[in-house]
Every structure is written in structure tokens, then in C-alpha cells.
Amino acid sequence: MNMPFRYLKGFDPWDIIIKNTDTNEEFALKNKYKSICPVCFYPNVSDKPKECHSGIESLESKISFITGHFYETDYEGNPLNWFGDILRKISLQPFKHSHEILKLILNEKISNSDWQIEDIIYATMVPTTNLQMINLFSEISQNINLTWIPYNQLFEKKTSTTFYKDRKDYVNNKYFLLEESVDLLEQIEKGSSLLIFDDVFHQGYTLGRIIELLSKSNFIKFKLVTIARTVPKSFLNTLQFP
Ligand SMILES: [Zn+2]
């Protein structure tokens, strides 16, 4: 079945313009940031240069990024900024359409990146229970001819009621490498790159943990792709996010 959506190129790689060719309706999002973090693309905040990606700070040399725009919602999930608004508009579309739009956006971002996509063979994702995300990310991997490794063949999630002192401590006690993953990881060619999908990037603690768990494997480079990202709470006082 043909979908009516087209992805139109903007002037800035951060621009997203989706057009419904049946109704001529457009979902458009323009970049509004002048200066961004060279690693994770947060808007630069001069007195807080590192906090934006503190969860992956020690892994910087192994990682490159494609990330979505920042979004903010209130406690009920109502959008408080422009990207929050566009995500809501997308989610109000019939399911097959919203799925298609997210796929278009991520596909375009990956194919327009400066990555040598033909050098990447494998893809996986950060563990989630969100079935739509699992389908979305595995479908994109197939589209670009990557070998999909389901996250539940690599990682296990442990739930605990223990109190943790911070987010890093919590995440480190939540995800572990599955014992059964050893055989699978041994088959990976030495020096390979792994593409990792995630729906939302906060400060990277979960991604940092996932990569740490794979640090003794044959994967040496990690490519991260996320749909959206949140704004660290401490930034809200210093920056107005459009
Ligand atoms: Zn950063």
C-alpha cells in the first residue's frame, strides 16, 4: 500500500518537513538553534558545557549520534514546545500513518548522515516494552539492510525496589548482559559497528550502560539514533526552549 507522505528537504539538516500529498497538509519543523554541542547537539549553555550528555561522557570517542529534537511536555503529556507539538500531531494521525511518518524521519536522518552506512552491519535498540518502537526500529534496520539483533537476545532487565542515589546508579543496576548472549556476540566480526536505536535521549545514562555492557565484545563503534530528546531540568532555568 502506498503512503501519501513525502519527506521534503529543508535548508538545515535539522529541519523536518513532511507533506501529505493527498491533503497537502504539512508537518514542518525548523531548526532554531545557533550553537550546539558538537557531540550530542544540545544547544550550547556556556556555564554547563558537559551536562547535556553526561551519561556517555567517558564513551565519547566510541560514539556518534543522530538525535531528534528536544521536546517538553507537562505531567499529563501535553506538549509545551514546538517539537512536543509536532509529535502530538503525528501521534493523532491514524496509527499506520504516524508509524510511517516516524519511519520517514528516521530513514532520512540516517541516509543524510555522514556515516558510512555500508560499514554498519548490525542494529539493536535500548530495551523497551513499547511494541511500536520495537517494530519501527526493526523495520528501519531491514530497510537499510542491517542485521537486526533483538535487544532481548543481548540484555536483561532486572527490577529492584532498592533505593539508588542517582540515575547512573539506578541504570547500572537495571540492565545486564544476558548469559546466553555470549555465543551471539562471539559471532560478530571484530571491529564492527553497532547501530543502537532509542526512542528518547535524556542524558545518555541508559545508552552509556548498554555500551558499557558491550565493551568487551567485538563491537568497537556505536552509532546512536533517537527520535526525540528531553531537556535536562537544570537547563530549564537558563534556556528558553522554543
Ligand atoms: Zn552534549
Residues whose N, C-alpha, C, O or C-beta is under 5 A from the ligand:
A	BS01	ZN	C37 V39 C40 F41 Y42 P49 C52 H53
